Amino acid sequence: MNVLVLGGYGAVGAHVVRLLRADGLTALAAGRDPARADVVLDLSTPDSFTAALNDVAAVVNCAGSEDIRLAEICAERGIPFLDISATSEYVQSLEKIAGPVVLGVGLAPGLTTLLAVETLANHRGPVDIMIGLGSGEKHGPAATAWTYGLLGKHFPDPDGTSIRNFTKPTRFETPKESGYKPAAALRADFADQHRLTEEFGVPVRTYLRLDSRSATAGLGLLTRAPALSSLAPKRMPGSDRWVVLARAADGSARWAAGRGQSLATAVVTAAVVRAVLNRTLTAPTWIHEILTLADLRDALHDSAIQLES
């Protein structure tokens, strides 16, 4: 089964290709660079993308492209389209496609979604999701652009108010194993908070912090003057450690932690690909409708990712 990985030689895509090939699948790295791509294509040209779908069983979008036409083209041919995007508006558009689109594939949303769902299985709610990212990791350009793209923008809170990204600091206790010290995280618009709030009927809110407190504070300052974002560094002081957790109203939390956000995203993505290839999907589907944390435990362990749930 051929799996076409858009952005297959990028920060996340290269890991996805490697992991799928280790499982015996034919993973094809797609992109514009003929020196690195197995399939050369320009995603801005729909005809180029359509031609690349011959003999493809699934498409994984790790390219940072948020062009809804790509998923629509796959849907017309019944090819599952897996997307790692965290952008709420884009994900909500994907949910409206009449075809096999898989959403919440990665670390956040993805692993965060599964942690929240397990928390909701034992607690009525609300649930707070905290994503801690290593500010020293060399992220792909799409991930950096996504974070800075939130600056100054607003999104709807479950209580109906409008929230500006990187405001409302809230303190989270973090597991010692994560290497993170307890600190405040800032509201940030990750797509799974909206889906889970609607599905479970309780408030689910997402927060972001960096392992550097000064870098987190910098986001809080820049969000009030987003025009200055061009002055922000592409890489800040810090490590490559990450931690994600879902906290119930009583303070109990389920969490995962590791090193390398890109690798973690790829580990979850590869597991979703394997699951999708073994079933028939006909409509947009979120990760928690396909996998549980138990399904991921071995894959996470093999990549030195700690899971406490």
Secondary structure, 3 states (H helix, E strand, C coil): CEEEEECCCCCCHHHHHHHHHHCCCEEEEEECCCCCCCEECCCCCHHHHHHCCCCEEEEEECCCCCCHHHHHHHHHCCCCEEECCCCHHHHHHHCCCCCCEEECCCHHHHHHHHHHHHHHHHCCCCEEEEEEECCCCCCCHHHHHHHHHCCCCEEECCCCCEEECCCCCEEECCCHHHCCCCEEEEECCCCHHHHHHHHHCCCEEEEEEECCHHHHHHHHHHCCCHHHHHHCCCCCCCCCEEEEEEECCCCCEEEEEEECHHHHHHHHHHHHHHHHCCCCCCCCEEHHHCCCHHHHHHHHHHCCCEEEC
